[in-house]
Amino acid sequence: MHWMDRIETEGAVLLSLGLILMLGFASTRVTKKLGLPNVSGYIVCGILIGPHLIGIIPQRIVDSMGFVSDIALAFIAFGVGRFFKKETLQATGVSVLLITVLEAILAGVLVTLSMVYMFHLDWNLALLLGAIATATAPASTVMTINQYHARGEFVDLLLQVVALDDVVCLLVFSLISAIVTANHAGGASVSEVVIPLLFNLGAIVLGVVFALVLAKLLPPSRSKDNRLILAISMLLCLSGICAAVQVSPLLSCMVFGAVFINYTKDKKLFKQVNKFTPPIMILFFVVSGMKLDLSVLGAFGLVGVGYFLVRIAGKFLGAYLGCLFTHRSRNTRRCLGAALVPQAGVAIGLAYLAERILPPQIGSLLVTIILASSVLYELIGPASAKFALFRSGAIKKGEKPVTPSPAGNLATDTATPTLHEPRENL
């Protein structure tokens, strides 16, 4: 019997949350000395204290924390949405879209073809793996940017690409899942194809509506506390509605943030929300580490290694070609791919959706590949993003990383960090 089993459920959950935050913060003492991004420390911390290793946190608590990823992704998407200001999109929209489509689609195509012709997997499994390969995890990239106060045109481009990346991924996955479902069923009904697309479209519309409502609820006379309460309550409601109909909250929350910033020009709200998110981010990454069953690495095999390496190659090549075609600087061409390595939340969520439409044994293999590779991506991803930010000049030489304070600020112990606002003359 686990020692927490002797404690009432409410007490065990509260104690677990406290330990996760405390030990996650402590892990940054180590990453600071090693010169690694904090995200890597959070994930390793989760692996160590999780039920599959030391076992400080029991499995039943980990199983009850599925909501953490939805909340974290909602906050991340809302924050990234502010980088889709109309003025910036008018200046960079076409070029950013081209770069995003190339890096996402090329990674998906290369993964699909390699799975079929190198590892002789079923086409349905290969197509779904390719669709999931298009995704990039924004959380670790955003946190690395915050930690090192990275700024400049490279950061502006990176944030927009990461944000659009998951839009492309969701659209591709919706199409591929419809094709795979049709293959298994001998033909898909109109409802099987149309209904998921309608739900995603409805989530986008809902994001627009929530943004307009929030704008009306936040006149200049509203106090800071009430502004924060209203914003977070609406963000959680939007995320909850999406979860209820099994739609990713990323797209709708991103639209929520984008419409709000364009309608109100209110940057202060995003800074307020940014103050609230650090503990949520620690929970998200530590819990992600705790979910990894190290035994799945044994089943990872050559197929998993192939997926892991080919996706990275696709991201690098696609980003390089996209930047080349849009006449980006040599530094940007070389560095952008390295910042697109992380893959976690969205990919894991889509893997579980894909598992439902595949035969049990094949579906289990897909989930194993995505889970194990996601942890590996998240372990090397922050370091890769840090390397890209340094090489691109977004992090100045001599710039010291900032560490989280007990109060919860991930970036500095004295002031609240904010991501660099995109410059209008990109």
C-alpha positions in Angstrom: 0.0 0.0 0.0 1.3 3.4 -0.9 1.7 5.8 2.0 -0.7 8.3 0.5 -3.5 5.6 0.4 -3.8 6.1 4.2 -4.8 9.8 3.6 -8.2 11.0 2.5 -8.5 11.7 -1.2 -8.8 15.5 -0.7 -5.7 15.6 1.5 -3.7 13.3 -0.8 -4.5 15.5 -3.8 -3.6 18.7 -2.0 -0.4 17.2 -0.6 0.5 15.9 -4.1 0.0 19.3 -5.6 2.2 20.9 -3.0 5.0 18.3 -3.5 4.9 18.7 -7.3 5.3 22.4 -7.1 8.0 22.3 -4.4 10.0 19.5 -6.0 9.5 21.1 -9.5 10.9 24.3 -8.2 13.8 22.5 -6.5 14.7 20.8 -9.8 15.5 24.3 -11.3 18.3 24.6 -8.8 20.0 21.7 -10.6 19.1 22.9 -14.2 20.5 26.3 -13.3 23.9 24.8 -12.4 23.9 22.6 -15.5 22.8 25.5 -17.8 19.7 23.6 -18.9 16.2 25.1 -19.5 13.8 24.7 -16.5 11.4 22.6 -18.6 13.9 19.7 -18.7 14.2 19.8 -15.0 10.4 19.6 -14.5 10.1 16.6 -16.8 13.0 14.7 -15.2 11.5 15.6 -11.8 8.2 14.1 -12.8 9.8 10.9 -14.0 11.7 10.5 -10.7 8.8 11.1 -8.3 6.2 9.4 -10.5 4.6 6.0 -9.8 7.0 4.2 -12.3 10.2 5.1 -10.4 10.5 6.4 -6.9 6.7 6.6 -6.5 6.3 9.6 -4.2 3.1 10.4 -6.1 0.8 7.4 -6.5 -0.8 6.3 -9.8 -4.3 7.2 -8.7 -3.3 10.8 -8.1 -1.6 11.0 -11.5 -4.7 9.5 -13.2 -6.8 12.2 -11.6 -4.7 15.1 -13.0 -5.8 14.8 -16.7 -7.4 18.2 -16.4 -4.0 19.9 -15.9 -2.9 19.5 -19.5 -6.2 21.0 -20.8 -5.8 24.0 -18.5 -2.2 24.5 -19.4 -2.8 24.2 -23.1 -5.7 26.7 -22.8 -3.5 29.3 -21.1 -0.7 28.7 -23.6 -3.0 29.1 -26.6 -4.6 32.2 -25.2 -1.2 33.8 -24.6 0.1 32.8 -28.1 -3.1 34.3 -29.6 -1.9 37.8 -28.8 0.9 37.4 -31.4 -1.7 37.3 -34.2 -2.3 41.1 -34.2 -3.7 42.3 -37.5 -0.8 44.6 -38.2 1.7 41.8 -37.8 -0.3 39.3 -39.8 -0.6 41.8 -42.7 3.2 42.2 -42.7 4.1 38.5 -42.3 1.0 36.4 -42.7 1.7 34.8 -46.1 5.4 34.1 -45.3 4.7 32.7 -41.9 1.9 30.5 -43.3 4.2 29.1 -46.0 7.0 28.3 -43.5 4.5 26.6 -41.1 2.8 24.5 -43.8 6.2 23.4 -45.2 7.7 22.4 -41.8 4.5 20.7 -40.7 3.6 18.8 -43.9 7.1 17.8 -44.8 7.6 16.2 -41.3 4.3 14.4 -41.7 5.0 13.1 -45.2 8.5 11.9 -44.3 7.3 10.1 -41.2 4.5 8.4 -43.2 6.7 7.3 -46.0 9.5 6.1 -43.7 7.0 4.1 -41.6 5.6 2.3 -44.7 8.8 1.7 -46.8 11.4 1.4 -44.1 9.5 -0.3 -41.3 6.7 -1.9 -43.4 3.9 -0.6 -41.2 0.2 -0.6 -42.2 -0.7 2.5 -44.2 -3.5 3.5 -41.7 -1.0 3.5 -38.8 1.6 5.3 -40.9 -0.8 8.0 -41.9 -1.9 8.7 -38.4 1.7 8.8 -37.2 2.5 11.2 -40.0 -0.5 13.4 -39.0 0.6 13.5 -35.4 4.2 14.3 -36.4 3.1 17.7 -37.8 2.4 18.9 -34.2 4.8 21.0 -32.2 4.5 21.6 -28.4 4.3 25.3 -27.8 4.7 25.1 -24.0 8.4 24.3 -23.6 9.3 26.7 -26.4 7.3 29.5 -24.7 8.8 28.8 -21.3 12.4 28.7 -22.7 11.7 32.1 -24.4 10.5 33.5 -21.1 13.3 32.1 -19.0 16.0 33.7 -21.1 14.1 36.9 -22.0 14.6 36.1 -25.7 13.4 38.8 -28.0 13.6 40.0 -31.6 12.4 39.0 -35.1 13.3 35.4 -34.7 11.2 35.1 -31.6 8.3 36.8 -33.3 8.5 34.4 -36.2 8.9 31.3 -34.0 5.9 32.1 -31.9 3.7 32.6 -34.9 4.9 29.4 -36.5 4.4 27.4 -33.3 0.9 28.8 -33.0 -0.1 28.1 -36.6 1.6 24.7 -36.4 -1.1 23.2 -34.3 -3.8 24.6 -36.5 -2.3 22.8 -39.4 -1.9 19.7 -37.3 -5.6 19.6 -36.2 -6.8 20.1 -39.8 -4.5 17.4 -41.1 -5.4 14.9 -38.3 -9.1 15.5 -38.9 -8.7 14.7 -42.6 -6.5 11.6 -42.0 -8.7 10.2 -39.2 -11.7 10.5 -41.6 -9.8 8.6 -44.3 -8.6 5.9 -41.9 -12.1 5.5 -40.5 -13.4 5.1 -44.0 -10.8 2.4 -44.8 -11.7 0.4 -41.7 -15.5 0.7 -42.3 -15.3 0.2 -46.0 -16.6 3.8 -46.5 -17.4 6.6 -44.2 -20.8 8.3 -43.8 -21.1 12.0 -44.3 -21.7 12.5 -40.5 -18.4 10.8 -39.6 -16.5 13.3 -41.7 -18.6 16.4 -41.2 -19.4 16.3 -37.5 -15.8 16.5 -36.2 -15.2 19.4 -38.6 -18.3 21.1 -37.4 -17.3 20.7 -33.8 -13.9 22.3 -34.6 -15.6 25.1 -36.5 -18.0 25.6 -33.6 -15.0 25.9 -31.2 -13.5 28.6 -33.3 -16.8 30.5 -33.4 -17.1 30.1 -29.6 -13.6 31.6 -29.2 -14.7 34.6 -31.2 -17.9 35.0 -29.1 -16.0 34.6 -25.8 -13.5 37.3 -26.8 -16.2 39.8 -27.7 -18.1 39.1 -24.5 -14.9 39.5 -22.4 -14.1 42.8 -24.2 -17.5 44.1 -23.1 -17.0 42.9 -19.5 -13.7 44.6 -19.1 -14.1 48.4 -19.3 -11.2 50.6 -18.1 -12.9 51.1 -14.8 -12.8 47.4 -13.9 -10.3 46.5 -11.1 -7.3 44.4 -11.8 -8.5 41.6 -9.6 -11.9 41.4 -11.4 -10.3 41.6 -14.8 -8.2 38.5 -13.9 -11.2 36.6 -12.5 -13.3 37.2 -15.5 -10.6 36.3 -18.0 -9.6 33.1 -16.3 -13.2 32.0 -15.7 -14.1 32.4 -19.4 -10.9 30.7 -20.4 -11.6 27.7 -18.2 -15.3 27.6 -19.4 -14.1 27.6 -23.0 -11.6 24.9 -22.4 -14.2 22.8 -20.5 -16.8 23.1 -23.4 -14.1 21.9 -25.8 -13.2 19.0 -23.6 -16.8 18.0 -23.2 -17.2 17.5 -27.0 -13.7 16.0 -27.3 -12.3 19.0 -29.3 -8.8 20.3 -28.5 -9.0 23.6 -26.7 -5.9 24.9 -28.5 -7.6 26.3 -31.6 -10.5 28.0 -29.8 -8.4 29.5 -27.0 -5.9 30.8 -29.6 -8.8 32.5 -31.5 -10.0 33.8 -28.1 -6.7 35.6 -27.5 -6.3 36.7 -31.1 -9.7 38.3 -31.4 -9.4 39.9 -27.9 -6.1 41.6 -28.6 -7.3 42.9 -32.0 -10.6 44.1 -30.7 -9.3 45.8 -27.5 -5.6 46.4 -28.0 -5.4 45.5 -24.3 -1.9 44.1 -23.6 -2.2 44.5 -19.9 -4.7 41.6 -19.5 -2.2 39.2 -21.1 0.5 40.3 -18.6 -1.9 39.7 -15.7 -2.7 36.2 -16.9 1.0 35.6 -17.4 1.5 36.2 -13.7 -1.1 33.5 -12.9 0.3 30.7 -15.1 3.7 29.7 -13.7 2.4 27.1 -11.1 0.2 25.6 -13.9 3.1 25.2 -16.2 5.2 23.5 -13.5 2.2 21.1 -12.8 1.8 20.4 -16.5 5.5 19.4 -17.2 6.0 17.5 -13.9 2.7 15.6 -14.5 3.8 14.9 -18.1 7.0 13.3 -16.7 5.1 11.3 -14.1 2.9 9.8 -16.8 5.8 8.1 -18.6 6.0 4.4 -17.9 9.7 3.7 -18.4 8.9 0.1 -19.4 7.4 1.5 -22.7 10.8 2.5 -23.8 11.6 -1.2 -24.1 8.8 -1.4 -26.7 10.0 1.8 -28.4 12.2 -0.2 -30.8 13.5 0.8 -34.2 10.1 2.0 -35.3 10.1 4.5 -32.4 13.7 5.6 -33.1 12.8 6.0 -36.8 9.7 8.2 -35.9 11.8 10.3 -33.5 14.6 11.0 -35.9 12.6 11.3 -39.2 10.2 13.9 -37.6 13.2 16.0 -36.5 14.7 15.8 -40.0 11.3 16.8 -41.5 11.0 19.8 -39.2 14.5 21.0 -40.0 14.2 20.6 -43.7 10.7 22.1 -43.9 11.7 25.1 -41.8 14.8 25.6 -43.8 13.0 25.5 -47.2 10.2 27.7 -45.9 12.7 30.3 -44.7 14.6 30.1 -47.9 11.5 30.6 -50.1 10.5 33.6 -48.0 13.9 35.2 -48.0 14.6 34.9 -44.3 18.1 35.5 -43.0 20.7 32.7 -43.1 20.7 32.5 -39.3 16.9 32.1 -39.2 17.1 29.3 -41.9 19.6 27.4 -39.9 18.0 27.8 -36.4 14.3 27.7 -36.8 14.1 23.9 -37.2 15.9 23.3 -33.9 13.2 25.3 -32.0 10.4 23.1 -33.4 11.6 19.8 -31.9 9.4 19.6 -28.8 6.2 17.6 -29.1 3.9 16.6 -26.2 0.4 17.8 -25.2 -1.4 18.0 -28.6 0.4 14.9 -29.9 -0.4 12.8 -26.9 -4.1 13.9 -27.0 -4.3 13.0 -30.7 -2.6 9.7 -30.1 -5.4 8.6 -27.7 -8.0 9.7 -30.3 -6.2 7.7 -33.0 -6.0 4.6 -30.8 -9.9 4.5 -30.8 -10.1 4.1 -34.6 -7.3 1.4 -34.9 -7.3 -2.3 -34.0 -6.3 -2.7 -30.3 -2.8 -4.0 -30.9 -1.9 -1.4 -33.6 -3.5 1.4 -31.6 -1.4 0.4 -28.5 1.8 0.6 -30.7 0.9 4.1 -31.9 0.3 5.3 -28.3 3.6 3.8 -27.1 5.6 5.4 -29.9 4.0 8.9 -29.3 4.3 8.7 -25.5 7.9 7.6 -25.4 9.0 9.9 -28.2 7.1 12.9 -26.7 9.1 12.5 -23.5 12.4 12.3 -25.4 11.4 15.3 -27.5 10.5 17.3 -24.3 13.8 16.3 -22.7 15.9 17.5 -25.7 13.5 20.1 -27.0 14.1 22.8 -24.5 17.8 22.5 -24.9 17.4 22.5 -28.7 15.2 25.6 -28.4 17.8 27.3 -26.2 20.5 26.5 -28.8 18.3 28.0 -31.6 17.6 31.1 -29.6 21.3 31.6 -28.8 22.5 31.0 -32.4 19.8 33.3 -33.8 20.8 36.1 -31.5 17.5 36.2 -29.7 19.3 35.6 -26.5 22.2 38.0 -26.0 25.6 36.7 -24.9 26.0 37.0 -21.2 22.2 37.0 -20.6 21.6 35.0 -17.4 18.6 32.7 -17.2 16.1 33.6 -14.6 14.6 31.1 -12.2 11.2 30.7 -10.7 10.4 32.2 -7.3 8.3 30.6 -4.6 5.6 33.1 -5.4 5.3 31.3 -8.8 6.9 33.6 -11.3 8.9 31.4 -13.7 11.0 34.1 -15.2 12.2 36.3 -12.4 12.0 36.7 -8.7 11.3 40.4 -8.8 9.4 41.2 -11.9 6.9 39.7 -14.2 8.2 38.7 -17.6 6.3 39.2 -20.7 7.1 37.8 -24.1 8.5 40.3 -26.6 5.7 41.9 -28.5 6.0 41.4 -32.2 7.3 44.5 -33.9 5.1 46.0 -36.5 7.8 46.3 -39.1 8.6 42.6 -39.3 
